Amino acid sequence: MTRTVRLEDLDLATYVRPGDGIVFGQGTGEPLSLTERLVAQRAAFSGAGVFFCTTAFSSTFGPKHADHLRFSGIGGIGSLRKLVAAGALDPMPCHFSSIGPMLEAGQIRSDVVMLLVSPANARGEHSFGLVNDHLRTALRRARVVIAEVSANVPWTPCDEPLRADEISVAVPTDRMPIELPTARFGAIERQIASRLADAIPDRATLQIGVGAIPEAVVAMLSDRRDLGIHSGMIGDSVVDLVESGAISNAHKGIDPGVTVTGMLFGTRRLYRFAHENRGLRLCHASYTHAAATLARVKRLVSINSALEVDLTGQVNAEAIEGDHIGAVAGQVDFVRAASQSDGGVSIIALPSTGKDGRSKIVSRLHGPVTTARSDVDVIATEHGMARLRGLTIRERVAAMVSIAAPEHREALQREAGALLRRA
């Protein structure tokens, strides 16, 4: 039976034990009132571990909190970067689709699950609101489920609503959820987006993230028709496409008429759009990222980014010289699916140079291989698209040099000579 507790009376030591594994809704779905209470009361359950399945946009967790809490997660995205940089978070390289099975097997512990959910509807069902991803899987292993129930969380249709009797402790609040403003983009991002125009036809099904390049791509798609969305996350820009008439979800091959995602990473505009919207469904990762699901999607266009790409097509989206600022996440899941989709294409899009002027097209990666060159389809920069599928090593090198910044091409050509002699 659910116990209702006022936030000011919530003593987490009643429910959390030293050594417990804690999982909670993340990104915009972080239950801020609960996580703030977690760090404030952490000494009472010293040794408990927090696993970050996705990312954080809040400033709730800092290196100082590692005095009593253990942190691990998929990488250093968002505000988690400061934890990684301080050595307070131990990254776990893994595909997004692998997190659910690891939760099921207990390899990632979820003794305590904390949620941010909507108020219940007339049937007594809560919505996961903004983030579903792995929460349903974590719930099945949890000893205790603590839910922050906020009237400001939208009731978003989910593949599996949360029943009131699944909640151990309900904490009513009127807390506003985190908002993630739309990323601004400039001339370089527009140039990259223009290179991708021909790769996104009418009736394509999009997997696209948030950030400057995805926003630039979406901005040029308002003239398309019958687009579909099947993605791990969506932002405010999807609302623009719906309102322009570009999205109908009529030709995806699955889930006709419905935008499918696992996370809403946006602002109140997106949250208002999602509220009781039967044209949208929040699904867990065992559906959004599953190979069996993605194999049924037609004309899947996957657009992901990278920190750097080498001359043969190896992609690093995780770390540069030990600085973990990214993650494997769902990139490989969608790269492989889009490459095999009938009429689909997988695209890795990135600027040719970083803010420091260094080339992001390199002869040798400065970090791990996130996506193998054997899986890579298309690499795009503001200087063009390199279609690598079916190319030999020598052909790949030539294609990659051609999309590097002009001022770096000569050096890359010299470095390529040594590379080809070793190949």
C-alpha positions as CSV (number, residue, x, y, z in Angstrom):
1,M,0.0,0.0,0.0
2,T,1.3,3.4,-0.9
3,R,2.4,5.7,1.9
4,T,2.1,9.4,1.3
5,V,4.8,11.6,3.0
6,R,5.3,15.3,3.0
7,L,8.6,16.3,1.6
8,E,9.7,18.1,4.8
9,D,9.0,14.9,6.7
10,L,10.8,12.5,4.3
11,D,13.6,10.7,6.0
12,L,15.3,8.6,3.3
13,A,17.2,6.6,5.9
14,T,13.9,4.8,6.5
15,Y,14.1,3.4,3.0
16,V,17.7,3.6,1.8
17,R,20.3,1.2,3.3
18,P,24.1,1.5,3.1
19,G,25.3,-0.3,0.0
20,D,22.0,0.0,-1.8
21,G,22.0,0.7,-5.5
22,I,19.9,3.8,-6.5
23,V,18.4,4.5,-9.9
24,F,16.2,7.5,-10.7
25,G,14.6,9.3,-13.6
26,Q,17.3,11.4,-15.2
27,G,17.8,14.4,-17.5
28,T,14.5,16.3,-17.4
29,G,13.0,13.5,-15.5
30,E,15.1,13.9,-12.4
31,P,12.9,14.1,-9.3
32,L,14.7,17.2,-7.9
33,S,13.0,17.3,-4.5
34,L,14.1,13.7,-3.9
35,T,17.6,13.9,-5.3
36,E,18.3,17.0,-3.3
37,R,17.1,15.2,-0.2
38,L,19.3,12.3,-1.2
39,V,22.5,14.3,-1.2
40,A,21.5,16.2,2.0
41,Q,20.9,13.0,4.0
42,R,23.6,10.9,2.4
43,A,25.6,10.3,5.6
44,A,22.7,8.3,7.0
45,F,23.2,5.6,4.3
46,S,26.9,5.9,3.5
47,G,28.1,3.6,0.8
48,A,24.9,3.7,-1.3
49,G,25.6,3.8,-5.0
50,V,24.0,6.0,-7.7
51,F,23.9,4.8,-11.3
52,F,23.4,7.4,-14.0
53,C,21.6,5.6,-16.9
54,T,21.6,8.7,-19.1
55,T,22.6,12.2,-18.2
56,A,22.1,15.1,-15.8
57,F,21.1,18.7,-16.4
58,S,20.8,19.7,-12.8
59,S,23.5,20.8,-10.4
60,T,22.3,18.4,-7.7
61,F,25.3,16.1,-7.6
62,G,28.9,17.3,-7.1
63,P,32.3,15.7,-6.4
64,K,31.9,16.6,-2.7
65,H,29.0,14.1,-2.4
66,A,31.3,11.2,-3.1
67,D,32.2,11.3,0.6
68,H,29.2,9.0,1.2
69,L,27.8,8.2,-2.2
70,R,29.4,6.1,-5.0
71,F,28.7,7.3,-8.5
72,S,28.8,5.3,-11.7
73,G,27.2,5.8,-15.1
74,I,27.4,5.6,-18.9
75,G,29.6,8.6,-19.2
76,G,30.2,12.3,-18.7
77,I,27.3,13.9,-20.6
78,G,25.8,17.2,-19.3
79,S,26.5,18.2,-15.7
80,L,28.0,14.7,-15.0
81,R,31.2,15.8,-16.6
82,K,32.3,17.5,-13.4
83,L,31.9,14.2,-11.5
84,V,34.0,12.3,-14.1
85,A,36.7,15.0,-14.2
86,A,37.0,14.9,-10.5
87,G,37.3,11.1,-10.5
88,A,34.0,10.8,-8.6
89,L,32.1,8.9,-11.3
90,D,33.3,5.7,-12.8
91,P,32.2,5.4,-16.4
92,M,30.7,2.1,-17.7
93,P,31.1,1.7,-21.4
94,C,27.9,0.1,-22.7
95,H,25.2,0.3,-25.3
96,F,22.0,1.9,-24.2
97,S,20.1,-1.3,-25.2
98,S,22.3,-3.2,-22.7
99,I,21.4,-1.3,-19.6
100,G,18.0,-3.0,-19.2
101,P,19.4,-6.5,-19.3
102,M,22.0,-5.5,-16.8
103,L,19.4,-4.1,-14.5
104,E,17.3,-7.3,-14.9
105,A,20.4,-9.4,-14.1
106,G,21.3,-7.3,-11.1
107,Q,24.6,-6.3,-12.6
108,I,23.4,-2.7,-12.1
109,R,21.6,-2.6,-8.8
110,S,18.3,-0.8,-8.4
111,D,17.3,-1.5,-4.8
112,V,15.8,2.0,-4.6
113,V,14.1,3.7,-7.5
114,M,13.1,7.4,-7.4
115,L,10.7,8.8,-9.9
116,L,9.2,12.0,-11.1
117,V,5.6,11.3,-12.1
118,S,2.3,13.0,-13.0
119,P,-0.7,12.9,-10.7
120,A,-2.9,9.8,-11.3
121,N,-5.7,9.8,-13.8
122,A,-9.2,8.5,-13.2
123,R,-8.0,4.9,-13.4
124,G,-5.3,5.5,-10.7
125,E,-2.5,5.4,-13.2
126,H,0.5,7.8,-13.1
127,S,2.5,8.7,-16.2
128,F,6.3,8.6,-16.2
129,G,5.8,12.1,-17.7
130,L,9.2,13.1,-19.2
131,V,11.5,10.1,-19.0
132,N,10.7,6.4,-19.3
133,D,13.8,4.7,-20.7
134,H,15.0,2.1,-18.1
135,L,12.7,2.9,-15.2
136,R,10.1,0.2,-15.8
137,T,13.0,-2.4,-15.8
138,A,14.5,-0.9,-12.7
139,L,11.1,-1.0,-10.9
140,R,10.9,-4.8,-11.3
141,R,14.1,-5.2,-9.2
142,A,13.4,-2.5,-6.6
143,R,12.8,-3.1,-3.0
144,V,11.3,0.4,-2.6
145,V,9.9,2.9,-5.1
146,I,9.7,6.6,-4.0
147,A,7.8,8.9,-6.4
148,E,7.7,12.6,-6.4
149,V,4.2,13.4,-7.7
150,S,4.1,16.8,-9.3
151,A,1.1,18.6,-10.7
152,N,3.5,20.2,-13.1
153,V,4.5,17.0,-14.8
154,P,2.4,16.2,-18.0
155,W,0.3,13.1,-18.2
156,T,2.1,11.6,-21.2
157,P,0.8,8.4,-22.8
158,C,3.3,5.6,-21.9
159,D,3.6,2.0,-23.1
160,E,3.0,0.9,-19.5
161,P,1.6,3.4,-17.1
162,L,2.7,3.3,-13.4
163,R,0.0,2.0,-11.1
164,A,-0.5,3.6,-7.7
165,D,0.1,0.3,-6.0
166,E,3.6,0.1,-7.5
167,I,4.6,3.1,-5.5
168,S,5.9,2.5,-2.0
169,V,6.2,6.2,-1.0
170,A,4.4,9.1,-2.7
171,V,5.8,12.6,-2.1
172,P,3.4,15.3,-3.4
173,T,5.1,18.5,-4.7
174,D,4.4,21.4,-7.1
175,R,8.0,21.4,-8.3
176,M,8.5,22.4,-12.0
177,P,10.5,19.8,-13.9
178,I,13.9,20.7,-15.4
179,E,13.7,22.4,-18.8
180,L,16.3,22.0,-21.6
181,P,16.3,25.1,-23.9
182,T,16.6,24.5,-27.6
183,A,20.2,24.6,-28.7
184,R,21.2,27.5,-30.8
185,F,23.0,26.8,-34.1
186,G,25.0,28.9,-36.5
187,A,26.5,29.0,-40.0
188,I,28.5,25.8,-39.6
189,E,25.6,23.8,-38.3
190,R,23.4,25.1,-41.2
191,Q,26.1,24.0,-43.7
192,I,26.2,20.5,-42.2
193,A,22.4,20.3,-42.3
194,S,22.3,21.4,-45.9
195,R,24.7,18.5,-46.8
196,L,22.2,16.1,-45.3
197,A,19.1,17.4,-47.2
198,D,19.1,14.7,-49.9
199,A,19.5,11.9,-47.3
200,I,16.2,12.7,-45.6
201,P,13.4,12.2,-48.1
202,D,9.6,12.3,-47.5
203,R,8.4,9.3,-45.4
204,A,11.7,8.9,-43.7
205,T,11.6,7.8,-40.0
206,L,14.0,10.0,-37.9
207,Q,16.1,9.1,-34.9
208,I,17.6,12.4,-33.9
209,G,19.0,13.8,-30.6
210,V,19.2,17.3,-29.2
211,G,22.0,19.8,-29.8
212,A,23.0,22.4,-32.4
213,I,23.4,20.0,-35.4
214,P,20.1,18.2,-34.8
215,E,18.3,21.5,-34.4
216,A,19.8,22.8,-37.7
217,V,18.7,19.6,-39.4
218,V,15.2,19.7,-38.1
219,A,14.9,23.4,-39.1
220,M,15.3,22.5,-42.8
221,L,12.6,19.7,-42.8
222,S,9.4,21.7,-42.6
223,D,8.8,21.1,-46.3
224,R,9.0,17.3,-46.0
225,R,5.8,15.3,-45.7
226,D,4.9,12.1,-43.9
227,L,8.0,11.9,-41.7
228,G,8.0,9.6,-38.7
229,I,9.8,9.7,-35.4
230,H,11.2,6.7,-33.6
231,S,13.9,8.0,-31.3
232,G,15.5,7.7,-27.9
233,M,14.8,11.3,-27.2
234,I,13.1,14.3,-28.7
235,G,13.1,18.0,-28.1
236,D,11.0,21.1,-28.8
237,S,11.9,21.0,-32.5
238,V,9.6,18.0,-33.0
239,V,6.7,20.2,-32.1
240,D,7.7,22.5,-35.0
241,L,7.7,19.6,-37.4
242,V,4.3,18.5,-36.3
243,E,2.8,22.0,-36.6
244,S,4.3,22.4,-40.0
245,G,2.6,19.2,-41.2
246,A,5.9,17.4,-41.8
247,I,5.2,14.6,-39.4
248,S,2.4,12.1,-39.8
249,N,4.1,8.9,-38.6
250,A,1.9,7.2,-41.3
251,H,4.7,5.2,-43.0
252,K,7.1,4.0,-40.3
253,G,6.2,0.4,-40.6
254,I,5.3,0.3,-36.9
255,D,3.3,2.4,-34.5
256,P,1.3,4.2,-37.2
257,G,0.3,7.7,-36.3
258,V,2.4,7.8,-33.2
259,T,5.7,9.6,-32.4
260,V,7.7,7.1,-30.2
261,T,10.5,8.2,-27.9
262,G,11.9,7.3,-24.5
263,M,12.7,10.8,-23.2
264,L,11.4,14.4,-23.6
265,F,14.4,16.7,-23.4
266,G,12.8,20.2,-23.9
267,T,10.9,23.0,-22.4
268,R,7.3,23.6,-21.2
269,R,6.3,24.0,-24.9
270,L,7.2,20.3,-25.4
271,Y,5.6,19.3,-22.1
272,R,2.3,21.0,-23.0
273,F,2.4,19.3,-26.4
274,A,2.9,15.9,-24.8
275,H,0.2,16.2,-22.2
276,E,-2.6,13.6,-23.0
277,N,-1.4,13.6,-26.6
278,R,-2.4,10.3,-28.1
279,G,-0.1,11.0,-31.1
280,L,2.9,10.5,-28.8
281,R,4.1,7.6,-26.7
282,L,6.8,7.4,-24.1
283,C,8.4,3.9,-24.3
284,H,11.1,2.1,-22.4
285,A,14.4,1.4,-23.9
286,S,13.7,-2.3,-24.3
287,Y,11.4,-1.2,-27.1
288,T,12.9,2.0,-28.5
289,H,16.4,0.6,-28.8
290,A,15.7,-3.1,-29.3
291,A,17.1,-4.7,-32.5
292,A,13.8,-6.6,-33.0
293,T,11.9,-3.3,-33.0
294,L,14.3,-1.3,-35.1
295,A,14.4,-4.0,-37.7
296,R,10.7,-3.2,-38.5
297,V,11.2,0.5,-39.0
298,K,11.2,1.6,-42.6
299,R,13.5,4.3,-44.0
300,L,15.2,4.8,-40.7
301,V,17.5,7.9,-40.8
302,S,19.8,8.0,-37.8
303,I,21.7,11.2,-37.1
304,N,24.3,11.1,-34.3
305,S,27.4,13.0,-33.5
306,A,31.0,12.4,-32.4
307,L,34.0,13.9,-30.8
308,E,36.2,12.8,-33.6
309,V,36.4,10.3,-36.5
310,D,39.5,8.8,-37.9
311,L,40.5,8.5,-41.6
312,T,39.1,4.9,-41.9
313,G,35.7,5.8,-40.3
314,Q,36.2,4.8,-36.7
315,V,34.1,7.0,-34.4
316,N,34.9,8.2,-31.0
317,A,31.9,9.7,-29.1
318,E,33.2,9.0,-25.5
319,A,36.4,10.6,-24.4
320,I,39.4,12.7,-25.6
321,E,42.7,11.8,-23.9
322,G,41.0,10.3,-20.9
323,D,38.5,13.2,-20.5
324,H,35.1,11.4,-20.6
325,I,32.7,14.0,-22.0
326,G,30.4,11.7,-24.0
327,A,29.1,8.1,-23.9
328,V,28.4,5.1,-26.1
329,A,24.6,5.6,-25.3
330,G,22.3,4.6,-28.2
331,Q,24.6,5.5,-31.1
332,V,25.6,1.9,-32.0
333,D,22.1,0.6,-31.6
334,F,20.7,3.1,-34.1
335,V,23.7,3.1,-36.4
336,R,23.4,-0.6,-37.0
337,A,19.6,-0.4,-37.4
338,A,19.5,2.5,-39.8
339,S,22.3,0.9,-42.0
340,Q,20.1,-2.2,-42.3
341,S,16.8,-0.5,-42.7
342,D,15.1,-0.6,-46.1
343,G,15.8,2.8,-47.6
344,G,17.5,3.9,-44.4
345,V,20.8,5.7,-43.7
346,S,23.0,6.1,-40.7
347,I,24.8,9.5,-40.4
348,I,27.5,10.7,-38.1
349,A,27.6,14.5,-38.3
350,L,30.2,16.8,-36.8
351,P,32.0,20.0,-37.5
352,S,35.3,19.5,-39.2
353,T,37.2,21.4,-36.5
354,G,36.8,22.0,-32.8
355,K,36.7,25.3,-30.9
356,D,40.4,25.0,-30.5
357,G,40.9,24.9,-34.3
358,R,42.1,21.3,-34.2
359,S,40.8,18.9,-36.8
360,K,38.0,16.5,-35.7
361,I,39.0,14.3,-38.7
362,V,42.2,12.6,-37.4
363,S,44.6,9.9,-38.4
364,R,44.5,8.3,-35.0
365,L,41.8,8.6,-32.4
366,H,42.6,10.3,-29.1
367,G,40.1,8.0,-27.3
368,P,38.1,4.8,-27.6
369,V,36.3,3.4,-30.7
370,T,32.6,3.9,-30.0
371,T,31.3,2.8,-33.4
372,A,33.5,0.5,-35.5
373,R,34.3,1.4,-39.0
374,S,32.6,-1.7,-40.2
375,D,29.3,-0.3,-38.9
376,V,29.7,3.2,-40.2
377,D,27.6,4.4,-43.2
378,V,27.9,8.2,-43.7
379,I,30.1,10.8,-42.1
380,A,29.2,14.5,-42.7
381,T,30.8,17.8,-42.0
382,E,30.2,21.3,-43.3
383,H,32.6,20.3,-46.2
384,G,30.6,17.4,-47.5
385,M,29.4,13.8,-47.0
386,A,31.7,10.7,-47.0
387,R,29.7,7.6,-47.9
388,L,32.0,4.9,-46.5
389,R,29.9,1.8,-46.8
390,G,31.5,-0.5,-49.4
391,L,34.7,1.5,-49.6
392,T,38.2,0.1,-49.2
393,I,40.6,1.6,-46.7
394,R,42.3,3.6,-49.4
395,E,39.0,4.9,-50.7
396,R,37.8,5.7,-47.2
397,V,40.9,7.8,-46.5
398,A,40.4,9.8,-49.6
399,A,36.8,10.4,-48.8
400,M,37.5,11.5,-45.2
401,V,40.3,13.8,-46.2
402,S,37.9,15.5,-48.7
403,I,35.5,16.5,-45.9
404,A,38.2,17.7,-43.5
405,A,38.8,21.4,-43.1
406,P,41.0,22.6,-46.1
407,E,43.8,23.8,-43.8
408,H,44.2,20.3,-42.3
409,R,44.0,18.3,-45.5
410,E,47.7,18.4,-46.4
411,A,48.8,17.2,-42.9
412,L,46.1,14.4,-43.0
413,Q,47.4,13.3,-46.5
414,R,50.9,13.0,-45.1
415,E,49.6,11.0,-42.0
416,A,47.5,8.9,-44.3
417,G,50.5,7.7,-46.2
418,A,51.9,6.0,-43.0
419,L,48.5,4.7,-42.2
420,L,48.0,3.1,-45.6
421,R,51.5,1.5,-45.4
422,R,50.4,-0.2,-42.1
423,A,46.9,-1.2,-43.3
